Amino acid sequence: MAEAIERYYITPNSNFIDPHSYRRVEAGNQIELSWKLRYPEGTLVVDLSILLWVSQVAVELGFPDLDKNNFEQIKLSARIIDDVQSIVWQYLQNTKLSSLYFVIGGGEGEQSEAPGQRNSVLRNILKRLFSGNTANVFLTFLFFSFVLFFIIGIYTVFVMIAFQIVYLIFSDRIAMNLGNVHPAAERPLVTIVSVRSNKETLKALSSYAKKILPEIREEISKTVQIPTTSVDRTNVKTTVLRILSRHSVQANLNDIEIKTRNIYGIVQRVSARFHRDPPRIVIANSLVSNAAATGISTRHSSIMITAGSLEDLNEEELESVIGHELGHIKGHDPVILGFVTSFEFFGRFFLWFPLFLSQPIIYFIVVFGAIFAIGKVLETRADTESAIVLGTPQSMASALTKIGLRQLYHEKYSPVAKLLDWFQFDPHPPIYFRVKRMSEFNSSRRAKTKHTFLLSLRDCVMGFLSAF
């Protein structure tokens, strides 16, 4: 971590650092970096001393000569904090991407999953579609409708609407194929075993990953059980280490971390606040912190939660994210998106067909933009539902900050990024807008909110206009 900070912060900013001020001191399990920054701000040069401690517990920043009445120093210190936080986040993300994650659930049968297992083509496609947003599924239908039009012509509208109806009816069952681990009342616990990869591990995996990872998964599936005590966790680490060693993957006990979460209990608790039965749950072995929900009703719904979310989010943050997904189910958002795209199919051939024929590219851009705009409002409403029902908008803001920290950094220091993110073909509003909105969503606003859709629509319009 200290080397990453030196490489990506100290070296690029060396022109602004007093060369005689830089120090690196190692003491035990802590490294202390110190330097004096001389940063030009207009016609002024702002001086600021910085102390940075890197330990196994935390990365800490200190500013010994900070004058709280000096606006330029305060502004510079805030930028340094953001810069270092961005580097630390990127370092941790790179560590995650070079680590092995094994998801273990309780119960009999297929209740474990590892990277590289022999997934079907269908499951890989489903993971890509569902890992972002349900709107992606309907936009995929929309894209294929353009292609299908040149094959069967006007009959495309009936074929695509029929496909969407079938998808909506079976979407909850389809989503359950995103992973092997399905927490339920009789098997509520899920364990994430992460193995940090060193150079030797990465070398072995680069050569033999496709062959050995399915075999490792099979062994873990048969031998590793959900740990309930510290002794169990140590035994799991020893077992995983032994299995990896048998396949020439070198690691040690300190490289292995175990985290067990009562996922069904969390989903059940949040569902009770929404006065609904818990949806079916599937855990996807993805390092991205995310969740997604689908289904036409409470009884016919499912929620996907990634291993990255279980690794990164604390209890309240995870509850708020699940509340967001239940907000989609409560608002029947998959049905709304299905209706909108079905209306587009119908309108394209029976209402504004000449426009489609004369300007197909412009039509394509406008239609996708409109559906993405609707998706942004529905995402904002799901945030609102989570904040109102659970009463923890700050947890939602914290979860969003962890999920989108790098994008937040770009949006904070680039007004252009703030604006362009509204125009992206993405069903989610800009992350800075969502975090700011949840941070300011106080109890009085919760009490006054009666129509979450209208409130979310208004906030999206105001947020978009304020970006100019």
Beta strands, then each sheet from edge to edge (+ up, - down):
strand 1: 23-27
strand 2: 30-41
strand 3: 44-55
strand 4: 59-62
strand 5: 100-105
strand 6: 112-113
strand 7: 189-195
strand 8: 256-262
strand 9: 280-284
strand 10: 291-295
strand 11: 301-306
sheet 1: 1+ 2- 3+ 4-
sheet 2: 6+ 5- 7+ 8-
sheet 3: 9+ 11+ 10-
end
